[in-house]
Amino acid sequence: MPPQEKKRLHVLQVSGVMNHGGAEVMLMDILRHLPDDVRFDFLIQTSGAGGKPPVGAFDEEIRQRGCRIFYICPQWNGLGLGYIRQFKKLLREEIGIPDVVHSHLNRKGGMVALAARLAGVKKIIVHTHGSKLYSFWDLRPRAVEAKILRFLVNHCATDFWACSEPEAKILFSPSICEGHRYEVINNAMNMERFMGIDPARVDALRQEFGISGRELVLGYAATFVRGKNYIFVPELLDALRRRGADTRFLFMGRLQDKEYYEEFRREVSRLDLEKSVTYLGDRDDVPECLALLNVFIGPSLKEGFGMVITESQGAGIPCVVSPGYSHAVDLGLDLVCFMEDYDPEKWADAILRMRDKRCTDKEKIRQAVIRSGFDSAENTRRIVELYRS
């Protein structure tokens, strides 16, 4: 008899729409390094707005790599019962019972874990990439929902992963944290993508965006929502202008909150900064865009990790970042300045200090990435081992 083909480990990745967010980029890097005996499918949570399923920036590549994409209703459909019924039906009739369910929905992974447990899944991973901490006494509907989901995470999941220790302590129970029953999984990066940047492509982008050699070029890459604190940037640009700096601010990412974007544009207009601000869109050439910068800025109010900071260092770009970022993002290359507050005057001074600190030693960067545990190939090997454990 011919030898039986070895069964491939089947992992169902549960996430939001697969766009250029930090968790989604990390998940794609894992997929690109995946061994042949492991296969992924994706379950995407929809908004419930009706119409066609959402289209993600990575959907085409996901399908080209042999993965299937399925869609599911919002979690509180029918007080959660509709979600659970649809989850079980999808696994029973279309997806099959996977070996592993891996949720990337932070605390919303609690509902995923409950549904997966009821469907008979043996290994259920809730992976937090960043969650908000609510007071015990906060009884607002959103806070109550968060507490219910946190309870489900801690009682229905079998495995607990976090992008950092502080994030683990926000979502996971004291018994899980004190018993060290969780794994810290770095939001790793594809080193070659950020260190193998084509200078000709960067020059072409510089011409496309009309960037002159005398400009101080700042950049930010983040979904346009209030938590990313874009509204701080016009004040910062104004502070730099008063110091005589001819500054250009480039930003890229999905415009999710249109109202907030209009608020930002009004502030830019009020300070007469229209010529200093350029929106590059939601890009798939982030490494080349980062290479245009003198300094990357990260004014976010809170980040679970802040993968783009490690990516900027991978491209050799100095960074000035807010108190909202974990110090774990620092690769030890003297490229990150952590600010204590959001004073634009202090930020302006820090940017002028950091502007000439670009690192061009690629081997030094490579060793720093590996040493800090941010290499996506090595990260994937560890994740696959954990899937099998």
ABEGO torsion letter per residue (X at the ends): XBBBBBBBBBBBBBBBBBBABAAAAAAAAAAAABBAABBBBBBBBBAGAEEBBBBBAAAAAAAAAGBBBBBBBBAABGGGAAAAAAAAAAAAAAAEBBABBBBAAEAAAAAAAAAAAAAGBABBBBBBAEBBBBBAABABAAAAAAAAAAAAAAAABABBBBABAAAAAAABBAAAAAAGABBBBBBBBBAAAAAABBAAAAAAAAAAAGBBAABBBBBBBBBBBAAAGAAAAAAAAAAAAAAGBBBBBBBBEBBABAAAAAAAAAAAAAAGAAAABBBAEBBAAAAAAAAABABBBBABABBAAGAAAAAAAAAGBBBBBBAABBAAABAGAGABBBBABABAAAAAAAAAAAAAABBABAAAAAAAAAAAGABAAAAAAAAAAAAAX
